[in-house]
């Protein structure tokens, strides 16, 4: 799962459940949950309008730090230009 796919799946779970998925879910479990919740959201188009995007972004940044600390292969450190 790429970082973008992981981000999107986490967004779908957050928009549906109000929290990020457990950090130890494997890619298949996260994909299955995101697919199931996508169908649920499709029936409720208001779901994404009422979600606190700022809260998600804050939790997402923390999740990235947590994954980096675990050496997760899908999340890479940000590359910075050195002078």
N, C-alpha and C positions, 0 to 999 in steps of 0.2 A: 504494500500500500504506500503510495507516495505521500509526501507531506500534505499536498493539496487535498487528496482523497481523505486523509485522516482528519484534516481540518473540516471538510464538508460533512463527514460522518459525525464528527463531534458536534457541529452546529445543528444537525438534524436531531440528534439525541437531546441536546440542550433545549432546542425550541419545543420539543415535545414533553420532556420530563423536567426541565428547569435545572438540570445539573449536567455536568460532563459524565461520560461513561466511565466506569472504573478503569484505572490506568493499566490494570493487568489483563484486560480483555485482549484476546488475540485478534488479528485482522479479520478472520472469518466471522467471529462473533460480532464484531463491530459492524461489519458489512451487513450481516443479517439484521441486526437491530436497526441500522440506518434504512435499510430497504423496507422493513415493517413500519417504521415510524414515518417514512416518506408517504406510504399509502394512507396512513392516519392523517398526516398533514394535508394531503391532497383533498380530503373531504372537509378540511377546516382551513380555508385560505387565510383566515384572520390570525392563525397561529403565529406566523412570522411577523405580523404587524405589531403584536403586543409583547414580543420578546425583548428583553433588555439587552441590546447588542453590546453596550459598554461593559456590562457584567460578563457577558460571554468572552469578550476580548481580553478582559482582565484574567479570567480563569484560563483562557487559552494560553496566554503568555506564561502563566505559572505552570501549566501543563508542559509547555515546551522546556522550561527549566528542569522540571522533574524528569522528563524523558532524556534530556541531555545528561543528567546526573546518573541515569541508568544505562547510558550508551545505547539508546534506542536507534536502530539502523535507519528508520524513516525520517528522523529529525536531525538535521545537520546544523552545526554552529553557523551563525551569520558570518559571512566573509566581510572583512573590513579592509579598506584600502589603506596601505601604510605609506607614509610620506617618505 
